[in-house]
């Protein structure tokens, strides 16, 4: 739940997992294809899981930087997150679900401090807040 929108992104998708998607401002225009592992052709297009991995990892770095600013810790420009989004059958109900692994690399930051930053970022990241209680998210500092 938000008080009021600061920014709104809008995209239009046709064709579902085998189609196209584009933002209204023209900054993003992509082809979508279903991976072979999911019964698709494995064509050259991306898929929702890849987009989610990219979005979550970018958002999480933003949260790390916000926490770092508040705690007077510079998050390095070469901070990296390797995000893995797993797709599979839901463990408890019918249908499918995803799970996420975020492997966070904060070069030059002592491990205990990095773990603390990651845990705090997970509390404020919009993707983390949106998924909390809905999907499994595993965090690790590498």
DARANOR-V776644 format. One record per helix or strand of 2 or more residues. SS is the DSSP state (alpha for helix, beta for strand). FROM is the first residue (numbers start at 1). TO is the last residue. If there is no record, write none. Layout:
ss:SS from:FROM to:TO
ss:SS from:FROM to:TO
This chain:
ss:beta from:11 to:14
ss:beta from:19 to:23
ss:beta from:29 to:32
ss:alpha from:36 to:38
ss:alpha from:48 to:70
ss:beta from:80 to:89
ss:beta from:96 to:105
ss:alpha from:111 to:124
ss:alpha from:126 to:131
ss:beta from:137 to:141
